[in-house]
Amino acid sequence: MNLLITNIKNFEDSLRKNRTVISNWIKYAQWEESQKEVPRARSIYERALDVDHRNITLWLRYTEMEMRNRQVNHARNLWDRAVTILPRANQFWYKYTYMEEMLGNIAGARQVFDRWMDWEPDEQAWLTYIKFELRYKEIDRTRGIYEKFVYVHPGVRNWIKFARFEEQHGFISGARRVFERAVEFFGEESMDEKLFIAFAKFEEGQREHDRARVIYKYALDHIPKDQTQELYKAYIIHEKKYGDRTGIEDVIVSKRKFQYEEEVKVNPNNYDAWFDYLRLVESEGNLEVIREMYERAIANVPPTKEKPFWRRYIYLWINYALFEELEADNVERTRQVYRACLELLPHKHFTFTKIWLLYANFEIRNKNLTVARKSLGMALGICPKDKLFRGYIDLEIQLREFDRCRILYQKFLEFGSENCVTWMRFAELETLLGDIDRARAIYELAVNQPRLDMPELLWKAYIDFEVGLSETQKARELYERLLERTLHVKVWMSYAQFEMLTAEEGNVVLARRVYERANQSLRGANEKEERVLLLEAWRDFETQNGDDESLENVMRRMPRRVRKRQKVQADDGSEEGWEEFFDYIFPEDEATKPNLKLLEMAKAWKKQQQKVQEESEEEDFRHVMTTLQGLSEYYTEQYFQAWQLQNMCMK
């Protein structure tokens, strides 16, 4: 009993402290319910509703308690109060109707639904009411609900659901009437292709193909063309099944032609529209019409001399030439198209290598090798480009004209001597031809160029070339020459790997020697990040190929990572604050840096001074103790003599 009173007092105290915390009220009521005190729990919920009558959770817990305790009338009254106070809280309506239906009170549930629908809730609420009526086979009532539903939520899919409901229950004329009302409801300004597709498929399902065809045509005539993609597809499928295929394809093609004509009329430089239009015309197979369409398309020259605006346009010419060669089989017209395109291009500003190469390949296919070479030679004279040189060289390689390839490579290198790929391909060509000395000479000329775009690739190719020929000493000399130009860590690592893989004897020793040199070199250059990478690679090398002593030697050199701070300055010189960064301290550097050495000397001097001071204090203590001992002996002797004199006087 005392425990119950204590719990009640605690709950009441918590409510007095903060009445607005609804969770405290709910816990209090649930506790009373657990004690079988339903009236007291009901009283607590009522008090809580006086505090916050708009709290949905509070109403739900209250009504759930009444239903758990089979207090149906109380629960019904609570639901009625809840939906009256909060009519927009759909949870109340759902649970209220569910309770009435579970109790078998169908009329009451219907009455609750009607009250709910008066508030015009969302679509799901209407659909729930419809499913409720369908469960009890109330078709007329369901139709009445749909009548209200499609005007409260007048979406196309809701009209379609209404029509399908009529169709599923055998009311074909009713379904057709619903579709017709929907078309009239939306009018010509808000037409939707989904509605017409559903209407046409309904007629198709009733085998009214003429009706379906009329619906499709009406929709295509009144809906904007950019909104009828799915409508076209459905129309074509319908006609392929039940109609005249030739007739419908003509209709669709004419519609698409009209659409493309409108697009190119609005923007003649819309080359994507021209491509689609040409593809449609080519599907008809009329050569004269196709030529006329190509002539119309290529007449729309870009208005500016900037290459990005010409990229799509130039493919019109390419497609035109391919059409004349492959479809029309007219060689002379193909040649005229290529030449007209080359004359049109502003070669002083830019050119298109693809056109030159396509024209040359076309002439070769027609056995005009001289004309092809002249055209490519003229292209190199007018507008030399890397792709043009490479395309010409590949052509000559296919023809096995290697002397011409050498001449072209020489011209190519005169045009761009900094291009490493060109040097490499030239050397590869000589290697394939078996002329090793010429290939080596090309590599030598290449690495001695004052300016290269990718020298690392060139040196790697040169070294791989010598390694492939088993010229180990020459490859080693190349590494040494490369290290005279750069001290990059990857070069050192590649050098060490080379020594490990190619040397016959002592390969571990040679590789370790390279790592030693690399460490000293990077240490002198103060490249900390690269030095860390080198030491990590060296550690892995010693782990696989060395012994414990060599691995310990490397581990002693591994740096420790420290965090430091530095000031950050803005562009105007003002300080913005501090930033943290990581630095590496190498054991080898600690012994050589002046500041660190001076600090160690200072520590040693301080230690020595402390030692000297301790020795001095010990000597002073020893001297004092000796003096005190001497004084003690002196005074003891004097005291003894005085004692003897006193005894003599007494006698």
Buried (B, 14 or more C-beta within 10 A) or exposed (E): EEEEEEBBEEBEEBBEEEBEBBEBBBBBBBBBBEEEBBEBBBEBBEBBBEBBEEBEEBBBBBBEBBBEBEBBEBBBEBBBBBBEEBBEBBEBBBBBBBBBBEBEBBEBBBEBBEBBBEEEBEBEBBBBBBEBBBEEEBBEBBBEBBEBBBEEBEEBEBBBBBBBBBBEBEBBEBBBEBBEBBBEBBEEEEBBBEBBBBBBBBBBEBEBBEBBBEBBEBBBEEBEBEEBEEBBEBBBEBBEEEBEEEEBBEBBBEBBBEBBEEBBEEEBBBBEBBBBBBEBBBEEEEBEEBBEBBEBBBEBEBEEEEBEBBEBBBBBBBBBBBBBBEEBEBBEBBBEBBEEBBEBBEEEEBBBBBBBBBBBEBBBEBEBBEBBBEBBEEBBEBBBBBEBBBBBBEBBBEBEBBEBBBEBBEBBBEBBBBBBBBBBBBBBBBBEEEBBEBBBEBBEBBBEBEEBEEBBBBBBBBBEBBBEBEBBEBBBEBBEEBBEEEBBBBBBBBBBBBBBEBBEEEBBEBBBEBBEBBBEBBBEEEBBEBBBBBBEBBBEBBEEBBEEEBBEBBEEBBBEEEEEEEEEEEEEEEEEEEEEEEEBEBEEBBEEEEEEEEEEEEEEEEEEEEEEEEEEEEEEEEEEEEEEEEEEEEEEEEEEEEEEEEEEEEE
